[in-house]
Amino acid sequence: MNEDLNGSAASDPGAPPRRWTVVLGALAVAAIVIATAAWGVVQRGDATDAKGELARQRDAVLVASGFVEALLSYDFEDLDAQQAAVERFATEEFRSDFTEAFTDEVRDEILAEQASATATVEDVYVAGSEADEARAIVHATSKVSSRGGASAELESYLQVRLVRLGARWRVGDLTSLGSRDLSAPLPTPEAREGGEEAG
């Protein structure tokens, strides 16, 4: 392109002045930089959200695990300690329900059998997690002993509903999904056949 002595473009109705070409080029570069920066902000925001969600799920797992371990572990010589351990994880409403049920239905039976148990949480799966509520499936085993030397190993699956109170998860509800006695002998094929014939 021919230029005059002042460095400006030669007269061409279809061509933009040189300085405007430079300005447009600079704007294009700026637009790319801005878009890249905005993309980075979005990515950082997504990463922050993901970290927050992982932290909430981790906390939910810890609370559900601690609650079930406290619930299934007890010593007939100090049931108040077990009750207090459970209630630390509970909402006010669930604490009230648990205290009533424990006092009316569980305490006397444990005392009568002089029973003690130690529970171990095997797995925790957070089935659903929202900002203020989560559900966890907890798989636990417990070793139970009672007077006379009787003992058993039990396996339990429980669903724990967690609610967010401030910065902490608390247990709002509990549902038993099933349990079995791992120490019970498996039936032999003959016993199974005999049961089928009797049925």
N, C-alpha and C positions, 0 to 999 in steps of 0.2 A: 504494500500500500504506500502510495506517495504521500510524503508529509511536507508541509511548508516549513519555512525557516524557524517558526516558533514551535515546531514539534507537534502541531495539531494535525489531525487527519485531513486529507484533501477532501474537497467538497464532494459528498456522496449522499444523496437523499436517503438511501437505504441503510446506511451504516451509522450506528450510534457514535457520538463523540467518544474519543479515547478515554477521557476521564470517567465517563459514565460506564464504560466497559470495565474499567478498573474497579469502580464502586460496586457494580453488579457482581463481579468476581469475588470481591471481599465479602459481600453479603452472602454469597453462596457458601463460602468457606465458613463464615460465622454460623450460618444455619446448620451446617454439618456438625460443627463443634457443639452448638446448643443441643441438637438432637442427640448427639452422643452422650452429652452430659445428662440429659433428661433420661435417656435409657439407663445410664448408670444409676441414677437416683431411684428409678423404678426397680431395678435389680436389687439395690441395697434395701429398698423397702420390702420387697418380697423375701429377701434373706432374713430381715429382721422379723417379719411375720412368722417365717418358718421356725426361726430360733425360739420365738415366743411360744409357738404351738408345741414344739418339742419340750420346752421347759414345763409347760402346763401338763403335758402327758406324763413326763417324768415324775412330777409332783403327785399326779393322780395315782400312778403306780405305787409310789412310796406310801401314800396314805392308805390305799386299798390293802396293800400288803401288810402294813403295820396293824391295821384294824383287824384283819382276819387272824393274824397271828395272836393278837391280844384276845380275840373272841374265843379261839379254840384252845388256848393255853390257860390252865387254871390249877389251883392247889386247894384242896378242901380245907386246909389249915389257914388259908388267907384269901378268902373269896372277895373280900373288900378290895384288895389290890387289883385283882383281875377286873372287877367291875369298874374301878377307877380308870384302869388302862383302856378299856373299851370306850368309856364315856369321853375320854380326851379327844377321840377321833370323830365324835358324833355332833350332829346339829342338836339344838335344844329339844326339838320335837322328837327326834329319834332317841335321844338320851332318856327322855321321859318314858317312851314306849319300852325301851330296853330294860330300864330299871324296874318297871312294873312286871314285865314278863320274867325277868331273872329272879325277882323276889318271890313271885307267886308260883313259878313252875320249875325253875332250874335249881335254885340254891338248895332246897330241901333234899332233892334227889342226889345231888353231888355229896352233900353231907352224909346222907344215909349210906351211900356206897363208899364213902371215904375215897373219892376218886380224884385223880390228878391227871393232867394231860399236858403234853408238850407238842406244839404245832410247828410245822415248817411249811412255808409258802414255796411251792414248786414253780409256779408260773403265774404271771398276771398279763392279761390281754385287755387293753383299753378298746372296748367295742365301739364307742362313740364319744366324741369329745366336742363340746361347744365352749363358748366363752364362759358360761356360768354353770354348766352341767356336763357330767361325763358318766359313763357306765363301764365298769371293769368286771371282767370274768376272772375269778381267782381260783386256782387249783392248789389245794393244800393237802398235806398228810398230817396226821396226828397220832401220837402214841399215848394210849390211855391205860392207866392201871387203877385198880381198886382193891378193896380189902380182900384178904384171902389169897393174894397173889395173882388174881385174874388180870389179864392184859389183852389189849387188842391194838391193831394198827388200822386206822380209818383213813379213807380217801374222800375228800369233799370237793364239790364245785359250787361256788357261790357267785351270785351277781350282786355287785355293790354299786348303788347309785350315789354318785358324789355331786355335791353342790358347792359352788364357789361362794365363800363368804369372805369378802375383802380380798386378801392376797392368798388365802388358804382354801384347800379342799376340805370338806367335811362330809361324813357319811350321813346321807339322808334316808336311806332305805336299804334293806337287805333281803335277797331272795335265795333260798337254797335250790340249786339245780340238780341235786342228787348226791348220794354218798354210798360208800360200800365198805365192807369189812375186808381189808386186805389179808388179815390173818386167818380168815375162815378158809378151810380146805376146799379146794375145787372138787365138785362132784365127779366121781368116776363115771366112765361110760356105762357101767352096769347100773349105777344109781340113777343115771339119767334115763336109761331104758326102762328101769322099774317104775320111775315116776310117770313116764309116758304111758306105760301099760295100765297103771292105776288110774290115770286120767281117762 
